[in-house]
């Protein structure tokens, strides 16, 4: 339906502007259209497009409207607009269909035929995918990067629900192309607030009150402890749903070294980092299980019913095989501990306390209190010890290595996407290396 030449020109400019696209301007310009399927003809039209770029496949749902339609919903949506393209129906304005309340329900219908909805709204928080909420009761997640085989988010959620872990959003429907997941529909968790926003609220209250973290009205400690318990129960459910395997700490260290090689070496003390990873090879590691893989405060939400865990795809910059490979539960624990540090640092920046020494001291106290609370909730969960390194020193070495690996990953990410923030993980790397030198 769309003239491929004009579509390719539009995509070369559109793809690099999308948060979910992992390529650059050159790779976007070198893309190729793999498939183009018309889901609705006539105005407004809907076309499903798969392109190959930066060595991966990406999917787009493209809406088309006649150029004289003057549709106000496109105002202020520059990043969602592809621009003018030629079609068999004449010139058209092309855009991301998720922002069109008339076309978005047609995407839902691909997964849930016959679903009747009145309202839709795209969510703005996704980074690697795009989510649309319908009638505040359904949420469709459109996977932008297409994986060969089942998407780990769908596969893991289904597995956890199957063993009775009810701290994930119920899975209602899937849109697939053979074995490849294109989208998934979950129940929308009404009133949910993500953990990062709750942490920032707690920190704002702390900075205003200037008291010890446990004395502030917005003390996050009890919630951190409850979240630790939910995390441990998630890991126990993972071990049941996907079984356990003998752990291979040398393979974990190899993965860490491989990722270290992808981070600018001038930003790290590479030899010191490698020394910490090498210590991991000698530990008695406990068991390996399927893990979340990208566990942080933005991947959990609090509702009136408690904490829920979201998004089991793992870190998007890591290869799929690495993201789904069994690992230590401490990898997720390290991710959440790193997130607590990020929250304290982001709050200082966002709330204007960068030059306030007392605020920095309060931030460190807040991080320490909530890290200990999270770990207490996690470690006191019945049965979790069987998955973890049985010797205290091995437990500490393993957790330290995963903390360092996560901080190194963050250095690479921030250097590429938010250079002004790279100091946050760099300070963590220095702190972890100092701690390692004392053990």
C-alpha positions as CSV (number, residue, x, y, z in Angstrom):
1,X,0.0,0.0,0.0
2,X,2.9,2.4,0.9
3,X,5.4,3.2,-1.8
4,X,8.5,1.5,-0.5
5,X,10.9,4.2,-1.7
6,X,9.2,7.0,0.2
7,X,8.7,4.7,3.2
8,X,12.4,3.9,3.3
9,X,13.3,7.6,3.2
10,X,10.9,8.4,6.0
11,X,12.2,5.5,8.2
12,X,15.8,6.6,7.8
13,X,14.9,9.8,9.6
14,X,12.3,8.3,12.0
15,X,14.1,5.3,13.4
16,X,17.0,7.1,15.1
17,X,14.5,9.4,16.9
18,X,12.9,6.4,18.6
19,X,13.9,5.5,22.2
20,X,13.4,1.8,21.3
21,X,15.7,1.8,18.3
22,X,19.3,0.6,19.2
23,X,21.0,1.8,16.0
24,X,22.4,5.1,14.8
25,X,21.7,7.3,11.8
26,X,23.9,5.2,9.5
27,X,22.3,1.9,10.4
28,X,18.8,3.5,10.1
29,X,19.7,4.7,6.6
30,X,20.8,1.2,5.6
31,X,17.6,-0.5,6.7
32,X,15.6,-2.8,4.5
33,X,11.8,-3.5,4.6
34,X,11.3,-7.2,5.4
35,X,7.5,-7.2,5.2
36,X,4.5,-4.8,4.8
37,X,1.0,-6.0,5.7
38,X,-2.1,-3.9,5.4
39,X,-4.3,-4.3,8.4
40,X,-6.8,-1.7,7.4
41,X,-7.3,0.1,4.0
42,X,-9.1,3.3,3.4
43,X,-8.6,6.4,5.6
44,X,-7.3,6.1,8.1
45,X,-5.2,3.1,7.0
46,X,-3.1,0.9,9.2
47,X,0.0,-1.0,7.9
48,X,2.2,-3.4,9.9
49,X,5.8,-3.1,8.8
50,X,8.9,-5.1,9.8
51,X,12.3,-3.7,8.9
52,X,15.8,-4.9,9.4
53,X,18.4,-2.5,10.7
54,X,21.5,-2.5,12.9
55,X,21.5,-6.3,12.6
56,X,18.0,-6.7,14.1
57,X,14.4,-6.8,13.1
58,X,12.0,-4.0,14.3
59,X,8.3,-3.7,13.9
60,X,6.2,-0.6,13.3
61,X,2.4,-0.1,13.2
62,X,2.0,2.8,10.7
63,X,-1.1,4.9,10.5
64,X,-1.9,6.8,7.3
65,X,-4.3,9.7,6.9
66,X,-5.0,11.9,3.8
67,X,-2.7,15.0,3.9
68,X,-5.8,17.3,3.9
69,X,-7.3,15.7,7.0
70,X,-5.8,18.2,9.5
71,X,-5.9,15.8,12.4
72,X,-5.2,17.6,15.7
73,X,-4.1,14.5,17.6
74,X,-0.8,14.7,15.7
75,X,0.0,18.2,17.1
76,X,3.0,18.1,19.4
77,X,3.8,14.4,18.4
78,X,6.8,15.2,16.2
79,X,8.7,12.0,17.2
80,X,5.7,9.9,16.3
81,X,5.3,11.3,12.8
82,X,7.2,9.7,9.9
83,X,6.1,12.4,7.4
84,X,4.6,12.4,3.9
85,X,4.6,9.1,2.0
86,X,3.1,8.0,-1.3
87,X,0.4,5.3,-1.2
88,X,-2.0,3.6,-3.6
89,X,-4.7,6.0,-2.2
90,X,-2.6,9.1,-2.9
91,X,-0.2,11.1,-0.7
92,X,-0.6,10.5,3.0
93,X,0.7,11.5,6.4
94,X,2.4,8.6,8.1
95,X,2.7,8.3,11.9
96,X,3.0,5.7,14.7
97,X,-0.5,4.3,14.9
98,X,-0.4,3.8,18.7
99,X,-1.2,7.5,19.1
100,X,-4.4,7.2,17.0
101,X,-7.4,6.3,19.1
102,X,-9.2,5.1,16.0
103,X,-6.4,2.7,14.9
104,X,-4.9,1.5,18.2
105,X,-8.0,-0.7,18.9
106,X,-7.2,-2.5,15.7
107,X,-3.8,-3.5,17.1
108,X,-5.5,-4.8,20.2
109,X,-7.8,-6.8,17.9
110,X,-4.8,-8.7,16.4
111,X,-4.3,-10.2,19.9
112,X,-7.9,-10.2,21.2
113,X,-10.3,-10.5,18.3
114,X,-13.6,-9.0,19.1
115,X,-12.4,-7.0,22.1
116,X,-14.7,-4.0,22.6
117,X,-13.0,-0.8,23.9
118,X,-13.9,2.8,23.9
119,X,-10.7,4.7,24.8
120,X,-7.0,4.3,24.4
121,X,-3.9,6.1,25.5
122,X,-0.2,5.4,24.8
123,X,2.0,5.2,27.8
124,X,5.2,7.2,27.7
125,X,7.5,5.3,30.1
126,X,8.5,2.4,27.8
127,X,12.1,2.4,26.5
128,X,12.4,-0.7,24.4
129,X,8.7,-1.3,23.6
130,X,5.5,0.7,23.3
131,X,2.4,0.2,25.5
132,X,-1.1,1.3,25.0
133,X,-3.8,1.3,27.8
134,X,-7.4,0.6,26.8
135,X,-10.3,1.7,29.0
136,X,-8.0,1.6,32.0
137,X,-8.4,-2.2,32.1
138,X,-6.2,-3.6,29.4
139,X,-2.7,-2.9,28.4
140,X,-1.1,-3.9,25.1
141,X,2.7,-4.0,24.8
142,X,4.0,-3.8,21.3
143,X,7.4,-5.4,21.1
144,X,9.6,-3.2,18.9
145,X,12.6,-5.5,18.6
146,X,11.5,-8.9,17.4
147,X,13.3,-11.9,18.8
148,X,13.6,-15.3,17.1
149,X,11.2,-17.5,19.2
150,X,9.2,-16.6,22.2
151,X,9.6,-13.3,23.9
152,X,11.0,-13.8,27.4
153,X,8.6,-11.3,28.9
154,X,5.6,-13.4,27.8
155,X,7.3,-16.7,28.5
156,X,8.4,-15.8,32.0
157,X,5.1,-14.2,32.9
158,X,3.2,-17.3,31.8
159,X,5.6,-19.5,33.7
160,X,5.2,-17.6,36.9
161,X,1.5,-17.5,36.7
162,X,1.5,-21.2,36.1
163,X,3.1,-21.9,39.5
164,X,0.9,-19.5,41.4
165,X,3.1,-16.4,41.6
166,X,0.4,-13.7,41.5
167,X,2.6,-10.6,41.7
168,X,2.6,-10.2,37.9
169,X,-0.1,-8.7,35.8
170,X,-2.5,-11.4,34.5
171,X,-1.7,-12.4,30.9
172,X,-4.8,-12.2,28.7
173,X,-3.8,-12.6,25.0
174,X,-0.8,-12.7,22.6
175,X,-0.2,-11.5,19.0
176,X,2.2,-13.8,17.3
177,X,3.7,-14.5,13.9
178,X,4.4,-18.2,14.2
179,X,6.8,-18.5,17.1
180,X,7.6,-14.8,17.2
181,X,5.7,-12.6,19.7
182,X,4.6,-9.3,18.2
183,X,2.6,-8.1,21.2
184,X,1.0,-9.2,24.5
185,X,-2.1,-8.0,26.4
186,X,-2.2,-7.9,30.2
187,X,-4.6,-6.8,32.7
188,X,-4.0,-3.1,33.5
189,X,-3.1,-2.6,37.2
190,X,-5.3,0.3,38.2
191,X,-3.8,2.8,40.6
192,X,-0.3,1.3,40.3
193,X,2.7,3.6,41.1
194,X,6.2,2.6,40.0
195,X,8.8,2.0,42.6
196,X,11.1,4.7,41.3
197,X,8.5,7.4,41.7
198,X,7.7,6.2,45.3
199,X,11.4,6.3,46.1
200,X,11.7,9.9,44.8
201,X,8.7,10.9,46.9
202,X,10.4,9.4,49.9
203,X,13.6,11.2,49.2
204,X,11.8,14.6,48.7
205,X,10.2,14.2,52.1
206,X,13.6,13.3,53.6
207,X,15.3,16.4,52.1
208,X,12.5,18.6,53.3
209,X,12.4,17.1,56.9
210,X,16.2,16.9,57.4
211,X,15.9,13.9,59.8
212,X,17.1,10.3,59.8
213,X,15.5,8.3,57.0
214,X,13.5,6.1,59.4
215,X,12.1,9.2,61.1
216,X,10.8,10.8,57.9
217,X,7.1,10.6,57.1
218,X,7.8,9.1,53.7
219,X,10.2,6.4,55.0
220,X,10.6,3.9,52.2
221,X,12.1,1.2,54.5
222,X,9.0,-0.9,55.2
223,X,8.2,-0.9,51.4
224,X,11.8,-1.9,50.6
225,X,11.5,-4.8,53.0
226,X,8.2,-6.0,51.5
227,X,9.7,-5.7,48.0
228,X,12.6,-7.8,49.1
229,X,10.1,-10.5,50.2
230,X,8.3,-10.4,46.9
231,X,11.6,-10.6,45.0
232,X,12.6,-13.8,46.9
233,X,9.2,-15.4,46.3
234,X,9.6,-14.5,42.6
235,X,13.0,-16.3,42.5
236,X,11.5,-19.4,44.3
237,X,8.7,-19.4,41.7
238,X,11.2,-19.1,38.9
239,X,13.1,-22.1,40.3
240,X,9.8,-24.1,40.1
241,X,8.5,-22.8,36.8
242,X,11.9,-23.1,34.9
243,X,13.8,-25.5,37.2
244,X,17.3,-25.0,38.6
245,X,20.6,-25.8,37.0
246,X,24.1,-26.2,38.3
247,X,25.7,-22.8,38.5
248,X,28.7,-21.9,36.4
249,X,30.4,-18.9,38.0
250,X,33.2,-19.0,35.4
251,X,30.6,-18.5,32.7
252,X,29.1,-15.6,34.6
253,X,32.6,-14.0,34.8
254,X,33.1,-14.6,31.1
255,X,29.8,-12.8,30.3
256,X,30.9,-9.9,32.5
257,X,34.2,-9.6,30.8
258,X,32.5,-9.7,27.4
259,X,30.2,-6.8,28.3
260,X,33.2,-5.0,29.9
261,X,34.8,-5.0,26.5
262,X,31.8,-3.1,25.0
263,X,32.3,-0.2,27.5
264,X,34.7,2.7,26.8
265,X,37.9,1.6,28.7
266,X,38.9,5.2,29.5
267,X,36.0,5.4,31.9
268,X,37.0,2.5,34.1
269,X,39.9,0.9,35.9
270,X,39.7,-2.2,33.7
271,X,42.3,-4.2,35.5
272,X,40.6,-3.7,38.9
273,X,37.3,-4.6,37.5
274,X,38.7,-7.8,35.9
275,X,40.2,-8.8,39.3
276,X,36.8,-8.7,40.9
277,X,35.2,-10.8,38.1
278,X,38.0,-13.3,38.4
279,X,37.3,-13.8,42.1
280,X,33.9,-15.0,41.1
281,X,35.3,-18.1,39.4
282,X,36.3,-19.7,42.7
283,X,33.1,-19.3,44.7
284,X,30.6,-22.0,45.6
285,X,27.7,-20.2,43.9
286,X,24.4,-21.9,44.9
287,X,22.0,-22.7,42.1
288,X,21.3,-21.0,38.8
289,X,17.7,-20.1,37.8
290,X,15.9,-18.0,35.3
291,X,16.0,-14.4,36.6
292,X,14.4,-11.1,35.7
293,X,17.6,-9.8,34.3
294,X,16.8,-6.0,34.4
295,X,15.5,-5.7,37.9
296,X,15.1,-2.1,39.2
297,X,12.6,0.2,40.8
298,X,11.1,1.1,37.5
299,X,10.2,-2.5,36.8
300,X,8.1,-2.9,39.9
301,X,4.8,-1.1,40.8
302,X,2.9,-0.8,44.1
303,X,-0.9,-1.2,44.2
304,X,-3.3,-1.5,47.1
305,X,-2.7,-5.3,46.8
306,X,1.1,-5.0,47.1
307,X,4.1,-5.0,44.8
308,X,3.9,-6.3,41.2
309,X,6.8,-7.1,38.9
310,X,6.9,-6.1,35.3
311,X,8.9,-6.5,32.1
312,X,10.9,-9.8,32.1
313,X,12.8,-9.1,28.8
314,X,16.1,-8.4,30.5
315,X,18.6,-5.7,29.7
316,X,17.9,-4.8,26.0
317,X,21.6,-4.1,25.2
318,X,22.6,-7.7,26.1
319,X,22.2,-10.6,23.6
320,X,19.0,-12.7,24.0
321,X,20.9,-15.8,24.8
322,X,22.6,-14.1,27.7
323,X,19.4,-12.5,28.9
324,X,17.6,-15.9,29.2
325,X,20.5,-17.9,30.4
326,X,20.1,-19.2,34.0
327,X,22.0,-17.1,36.5
328,X,22.3,-16.4,40.2
329,X,19.3,-14.8,41.9
330,X,21.9,-12.3,43.3
331,X,22.0,-10.7,39.8
332,X,18.5,-9.4,40.4
333,X,19.3,-8.4,44.0
334,X,22.2,-6.4,42.7
335,X,20.0,-4.7,40.1
336,X,17.6,-3.5,42.8
337,X,20.4,-2.3,45.1
338,X,21.9,-0.3,42.2
339,X,18.5,1.2,41.6
340,X,18.3,2.4,45.2
341,X,21.6,4.3,44.6
342,X,20.3,5.7,41.3
343,X,17.1,7.0,43.0
344,X,19.1,8.8,45.7
345,X,21.4,10.5,43.1
346,X,18.6,11.4,40.7
347,X,16.6,13.0,43.6
348,X,19.6,15.2,44.5
349,X,19.8,16.4,40.9
350,X,16.1,16.8,40.3
351,X,15.3,18.6,43.5
352,X,18.2,21.0,43.3
353,X,20.4,19.7,46.1
354,X,23.6,19.0,44.0
355,X,25.6,21.6,46.0
356,X,24.1,20.6,49.4
357,X,26.6,18.4,51.5
358,X,23.8,17.6,54.0
359,X,21.6,16.3,51.2
360,X,24.3,14.0,49.9
361,X,24.8,12.6,53.4
362,X,21.1,12.1,53.7
363,X,21.0,10.4,50.3
364,X,23.7,7.9,51.4
365,X,21.8,7.2,54.7
366,X,18.6,6.6,52.7
367,X,20.3,4.3,50.3
368,X,22.0,2.3,53.1
369,X,18.7,2.0,55.1
370,X,16.7,0.8,52.2
371,X,19.3,-1.6,50.8
372,X,19.5,-3.2,54.3
373,X,15.7,-3.3,54.5
374,X,15.4,-4.9,51.0
375,X,18.0,-7.5,51.9
376,X,16.3,-8.3,55.2
377,X,13.0,-8.9,53.4
378,X,14.8,-11.0,50.8
379,X,16.9,-13.1,53.1
380,X,14.3,-13.8,55.7
381,X,12.0,-15.4,53.1
382,X,11.6,-19.1,53.8
383,X,13.4,-21.3,51.3
384,X,15.4,-18.7,49.6
385,X,18.7,-19.8,51.1
386,X,18.8,-23.0,49.1
387,X,19.3,-20.9,45.9
388,X,22.1,-18.8,47.2
389,X,25.8,-19.3,47.9
390,X,26.0,-21.3,51.1
391,X,29.2,-19.7,52.5
392,X,29.0,-16.0,53.6
393,X,32.2,-15.0,51.9
394,X,31.1,-16.6,48.7
395,X,27.7,-14.9,49.0
396,X,29.5,-11.5,49.4
397,X,31.9,-12.1,46.5
398,X,29.1,-13.1,44.2
399,X,26.9,-10.1,45.1
400,X,29.8,-7.7,44.7
401,X,30.6,-9.1,41.3
402,X,27.0,-8.6,40.1
403,X,26.9,-5.1,41.6
404,X,30.0,-4.2,39.7
405,X,28.8,-5.8,36.5
406,X,25.6,-3.8,36.7
407,X,27.4,-0.5,37.4
408,X,29.8,-1.2,34.5
409,X,26.7,-1.7,32.2
410,X,25.3,1.6,33.5
411,X,28.5,3.4,32.6
412,X,28.3,2.2,29.1
413,X,24.6,3.1,28.8
414,X,25.0,6.6,30.2
415,X,28.1,7.3,28.1
416,X,26.0,6.5,25.0
417,X,22.6,8.0,26.0
418,X,23.0,10.5,28.9
419,X,26.6,11.6,29.3
420,X,25.7,14.1,32.0
421,X,24.6,11.1,34.2
422,X,27.7,8.9,33.7
423,X,29.2,10.1,37.0
424,X,26.4,8.2,38.9
425,X,27.6,4.7,37.9
426,X,31.2,5.7,37.8
427,X,31.0,6.7,41.5
428,X,29.4,3.3,42.2
429,X,32.2,1.5,40.3
430,X,34.8,3.3,42.5
431,X,32.9,2.5,45.7
432,X,32.5,-1.2,44.8
433,X,36.2,-1.5,43.9
434,X,37.1,0.0,47.2
435,X,34.9,-2.4,49.0
436,X,36.4,-5.3,47.1
437,X,39.9,-4.2,48.0
438,X,38.9,-4.5,51.7
439,X,37.5,-8.1,51.5
